[in-house]
Amino acid sequence: MSTTTIEPSQPLTVADRCDRCGAQAYVRVVLPVGELLFCGHHARAHADAYSGVATHVQDETDRLHAEHGAG
């Protein structure tokens, strides 16, 4: 049995999709048993649920301002 580990520091790409809604993912939540990808909206909505169990949270939501002129 082989497993693949993604480095938490690897940048998220347009191919990475939110596990909740399918939008582009800007947050990677690494858990002891795997990982979840979230768009900015769902990362905020579920932060209370994962913040206590995540081993690493890679938040690239600042890219939304640069890529989409939000702000």
Secondary structure, DSSP 8 states (H G I E B T S, - for coil): -------TTS---TT-B-TTT-SB--EEEEETTEEEEE-HHHHHHHHHHHTTT-SEEEE-THHHHHHH---
